[in-house]
Amino acid sequence: MREPFHKSVLLEQVLESLAVASGRVYCDVTLGDGGHSEVILKRLNGTGMVIGIDRDAQAIERAQHRLAPFGNRFKAVVGNFAEIKELLRTNNIQAVDGFVCDLGVSMLQISEPSRGFMFSADGPLDMRMEGAGLSAAEIINDYSQNEIADIIWRYGEERRARHIARAIVTARAGQPIKSTGELASIVRRAVGERYIVKTLARVFQSFRIYINDELGSLARFLSQAVELLNCGGRLVTIEYHSLESRVIKDFIYRETHPCTCPKELPRCVCGRTPRIRIVHKLVKPAEGEIRANPSARSARLRVVEKIA
Ligand SMILES: C[S@@+](CC[C@H](N)C(=O)[O-])C[C@H]1O[C@@H](n2cnc3c(N)ncnc32)[C@H](O)[C@@H]1O
């Protein structure tokens, strides 16, 4: 087992937000290295259980190993949280007392060049969390210039998206682009050294989000989560960038303003009332946590609770 483990963010805040109580059932839909699951299991103190989900089979294997001391109080399931209802149903769970959803990639994925997520080390252009579906190499070598530009613009919010897409298409006319190092050099040559780290981060992020349909999966998870919570159960999300933030804020707005009546009506006739209340709007990591773990700096936690 390769250690160290992924440094979990906002651990104390997740525990406090979930209001973990004995005998309850919690679901960690982004198990990763199991850091959040571990603190929940410790707090449960031999009662209740945690079900951990991850679409990455390697993550599941590592977390299973780490959390083995908790025996059958912990269950790991490989799957995409977009299918949460089905995943819980096949494991005979109708409802849970809390969800934790810590988005993005884990240290395990990001620090392994062979997974293709890194721009600072050379590896194959892969970026698939599940190891299935279209790889980054297929998109970068087969998609049209416009399609590539759209991905970089929509999912990386990179203003030089068209320029970078043109450079990619010109470079691949010679021979296919095969590695993360080649892609990084093409971007570097296209935009120059100024702000290059931020630009590379945005370009790589854009392909990763597109390939793994990260925003679509998140929206599908959220649309099922409230129904799967017991009353008083909480949903804790940790987001890292504005695109994730938008999907979560839209969900919270829709759930807290469900009335569909025309504005002209003096009072509500549709009868739709909120199913959730906001517990914490936005929690940021403390300075100390950011010093100890700089990758926590962009983490933002939100908490909602299901109401009767
Ligand atoms: C930031 S890490 C989670 C780290 C974890 N909380 C910990 O403390 O170790 C995010 C994890 O979510 C997983 N993931 C991302 N999108 C997913 C999805 N749609 N369904 C299931 N797992 C997903 C990734 O594979 C990754 O392992």
The ligand as a Gaussian input file, in Angstrom:
#p B3LYP/6-31G(d) Opt

LIG

0 1
 C      -11.010000      14.611000      -3.219000
 S      -11.082000      12.883000      -3.383000
 C      -11.843000      12.356000      -1.903000
 C      -10.900000      12.199000      -0.765000
 C      -11.529000      11.625000       0.475000
 N      -12.586000      12.459000       0.979000
 C      -10.503000      11.378000       1.563000
 O      -10.616000      11.986000       2.619000
 O       -9.587000      10.572000       1.345000
 C      -12.353000      12.673000      -4.541000
 C      -12.666000      11.208000      -4.857000
 O      -13.948000      11.193000      -5.469000
 C      -13.957000      10.261000      -6.494000
 N      -15.005000      10.680000      -7.426000
 C      -15.034000      11.782000      -8.199000
 N      -16.165000      11.822000      -8.918000
 C      -16.880000      10.726000      -8.555000
 C      -18.150000      10.208000      -8.954000
 N      -18.899000      10.829000      -9.876000
 N      -18.587000       9.071000      -8.371000
 C      -17.829000       8.428000      -7.442000
 N      -16.609000       8.849000      -7.057000
 C      -16.143000       9.997000      -7.592000
 C      -12.565000      10.309000      -7.085000
 O      -12.269000       9.103000      -7.746000
 C      -11.705000      10.543000      -5.838000
 O      -11.236000       9.338000      -5.321000

